[in-house]
Amino acid sequence: METDTDLAPAVESILEAARERPGGDEVVDVDARSLPDAVARAEADGRVPVIAEVKPTSPTADGTRDDDPVELAEAMVAGGATAISVLTEPSHFGGSAESLTRIREAVDVPVLRKDFLLREAQLDAVAADLLLLIVRFLEPETLEDLVAAARERGFQPLVEVHDRAELETALEAGAEIIGVNNRDLARLEVDLETFESVAPHARRVTRHDGANGDTASTAPDDVTLIAESGVSSPADVRRMRAAGADALLVGSAIMDHGAGDSDVTENTRRLVEAEDDET
């Protein structure tokens, strides 16, 4: 786990707020829509599996979108989105648990809760199909406990990593859905080569036994691998897919915060159809 001094000031502020946020009043019980099944359906339909993100704003966005979150999510699904990601972090992203609940009731695709979760009680703030756990912010033992606690509630945990060491931590915690974030949370810089360098190891990570020198695979055969951040064009989609991405999580390129009236449906569709447009 990184210390706050290793992180960008905006991220430090996000974590400080996350530490203060309470959890839910009672343990949730979720009947989750399967993300791997949704990805398979998209592939069968000839669509690139895109997890489109409802993100009113962010520390790196050019502005804010005040559209109704449900209308945005429905527009994304109309554009072919495989799943929807919803920010529930209120202080820096303008999200809310209420928006997620409304969206999940309105759409029939899996919905990811995107937030900065640090302890078990915070899992119970709202029901979703998936929730995000970020390796960089959690001790390995805490991550393993949260993965197990999430599954006990019916959630599918999406475990986010940024490098090979974090990938191994995620796999050892039992992660089966892994997101590789192209954004470095220390500098907030984006580099698509991050996914390209980490992805080849996601399905063939080995663990070394110091006692006898033996190695054993720690990667499940059916891991679902998601490229996160920095995908802004059909060319980026093709690049990430060629590197092994089963799905892509895209926020800013679809929300287009700098152009408040940008067509979210069309923004989604051009990424979903990226492989059809390849020349």
Buried (B, 14 or more C-beta within 10 A) or exposed (E): BBEEEEBBEBBBBBBEBBEEBEBBEEEBEBEBBBBBEBBBBBBEEEBBBBBBBBBBBBEBBEEEBEBEBBEBBBBBBBBBBBBBBBBBBBEBBBBBBEBBBBBBEBBEBBBBBBBBBBBBBBBBBBBBBBBBBBBBBBEBEBBBBBBEBBBEBBBBBBBBBBBBEBBBBBBBBBBBBBBBBBBBBBEBEBEBEBBBBBBEBBBEBEEEEEEEEEEEEBBBEEBBBBBBBBBBEBEBBBBBBEBBBBBBBBBBBBBBBEEEEBBBBEBBBBBBBBBEEEE
